Amino acid sequence: MKQTLNWKSREVVHIYDEVNLWSAPFGRLLLENIPMMPAAQVVDIGFGTGFPLIELSQRFGDKSNIYGIDIWEEGIHRTKTRIATLEINNIEILEESATSIKIGDNQIDLVTSSLGVNNFDQRGDVYLEIHRILKKGGRLCLTTNPVGTFEELFEVFDSVFQEMGMEEEQSRLEEYIQHRNTEKGIISELEQYGFEVLKIKRDTTNMRFADARAILNHSLMRIGFRESWERMVREDKREEFFERLTQKIDDIVESKGEFLMTIPMLYLEFGK
Ligand SMILES: C[S@@+](CC[C@H](N)C(=O)[O-])C[C@H]1O[C@@H](n2cnc3c(N)ncnc32)[C@H](O)[C@@H]1O
């Protein structure tokens, strides 16, 4: 297997496309559902390399102000380069954690976050800040991938653990699967911070593979997932586990012609 990739490293930003394929369907879901309004004050939290920040700036136009908040230095650098290249003048980048936002109270019409806030550390503090900066009647719109993400893959994980008699790993897997948010969980958490859910859209996308090693070596898995998968398995059994896993997946490919992994998508819109 190739090495895992550190998303914060200088090199990784170069393989992060303008809109990578992982982010794109979630961005589409967001952009198809957010309220549009002229001369809006908009904040995008966790824009990575500029998505959907730059798209929002182009959709809302020059009468609107779009603030982008992120803490990823390399991502911010790349976003600024893109903003300059596109000669965009309605974006202001705030290089700070969303736990403390330099915007006054009741200023903002719309806060967006695609694959963002609900996974942040200290997200309670972030929700307090979003509530503070939103005008009364303002909206918080987010997208996320809830429980159910890659469930076909985790079924194979489970059956290999079963085969190898690894009960501890089986319960770690269950914990790992359940740590992901559910629609109900996110809504009840945001309700505690004074938000009211106004709109819910559910959709799915998928990733199809023709080879097991290709899954493990895919850049998305190397950046975002593989480290926790590896940590789930005790070290002395890790090699054997991944051998068996890839064999099982390749058997499925052999019989079905592909290995398909489902990605549920959720758009949630909240009012203040
Ligand atoms: C999974 S990425 C999503 C990026 C982008 N929205 C997309 O769809 O590709 C999450 C982003 O949130 C940022 N982030 C994490 N914690 C943050 C915080 N406390 N305040 C602001 N941004 C944060 C990360 O730096 C990263 O760029």
Ligand as a Chemical Component Dictionary entry (heavy atoms), coordinates in Angstrom:
data_LIG
# 
_chem_comp.id                   LIG 
_chem_comp.type                 NON-POLYMER 
_chem_comp.pdbx_formal_charge   0 
_chem_comp.three_letter_code    LIG 
# 
loop_
_chem_comp_atom.comp_id 
_chem_comp_atom.atom_id 
_chem_comp_atom.alt_atom_id 
_chem_comp_atom.type_symbol 
_chem_comp_atom.charge 
_chem_comp_atom.model_Cartn_x 
_chem_comp_atom.model_Cartn_y 
_chem_comp_atom.model_Cartn_z 
_chem_comp_atom.pdbx_ordinal 
LIG C1  C1  C 0  -13.454 18.599 4.747  1  
LIG S1  S1  S 1  -12.822 20.199 4.485  2  
LIG C2  C2  C 0  -14.092 20.827 3.431  3  
LIG C3  C3  C 0  -13.585 21.873 2.504  4  
LIG C4  C4  C 0  -14.584 22.388 1.463  5  
LIG N1  N1  N 0  -15.761 23.011 2.027  6  
LIG C5  C5  C 0  -14.981 21.316 0.487  7  
LIG O1  O1  O 0  -16.181 21.061 0.357  8  
LIG O2  O2  O -1 -14.088 20.775 -0.166 9  
LIG C6  C6  C 0  -13.103 21.063 6.021  10 
LIG C7  C7  C 0  -12.417 22.410 6.143  11 
LIG O3  O3  O 0  -12.754 22.973 7.418  12 
LIG C8  C8  C 0  -11.613 23.653 7.938  13 
LIG N2  N2  N 0  -11.719 23.784 9.397  14 
LIG C9  C9  C 0  -11.567 22.814 10.343 15 
LIG N3  N3  N 0  -11.736 23.331 11.580 16 
LIG C10 C10 C 0  -11.998 24.659 11.417 17 
LIG C11 C11 C 0  -12.265 25.726 12.313 18 
LIG N4  N4  N 0  -12.290 25.542 13.622 19 
LIG N5  N5  N 0  -12.519 26.945 11.797 20 
LIG C12 C12 C 0  -12.491 27.157 10.456 21 
LIG N6  N6  N 0  -12.238 26.179 9.559  22 
LIG C13 C13 C 0  -11.982 24.945 10.027 23 
LIG C14 C14 C 0  -10.434 22.794 7.478  24 
LIG O4  O4  O 0  -9.252  23.571 7.493  25 
LIG C15 C15 C 0  -10.892 22.370 6.079  26 
LIG O5  O5  O 0  -10.450 23.275 5.104  27 
# 
loop_
_chem_comp_bond.comp_id 
_chem_comp_bond.atom_id_1 
_chem_comp_bond.atom_id_2 
_chem_comp_bond.value_order 
_chem_comp_bond.pdbx_ordinal 
LIG C1  S1  SING 1  
LIG S1  C2  SING 2  
LIG S1  C6  SING 3  
LIG C2  C3  SING 4  
LIG C3  C4  SING 5  
LIG C4  N1  SING 6  
LIG C4  C5  SING 7  
LIG C5  O1  DOUB 8  
LIG C5  O2  SING 9  
LIG C6  C7  SING 10 
LIG C7  O3  SING 11 
LIG C7  C15 SING 12 
LIG O3  C8  SING 13 
LIG C8  N2  SING 14 
LIG C8  C14 SING 15 
LIG N2  C9  SING 16 
LIG N2  C13 SING 17 
LIG C9  N3  DOUB 18 
LIG N3  C10 SING 19 
LIG C10 C11 SING 20 
LIG C10 C13 DOUB 21 
LIG C11 N4  SING 22 
LIG C11 N5  DOUB 23 
LIG N5  C12 SING 24 
LIG C12 N6  DOUB 25 
LIG N6  C13 SING 26 
LIG C14 O4  SING 27 
LIG C14 C15 SING 28 
LIG C15 O5  SING 29 
# 
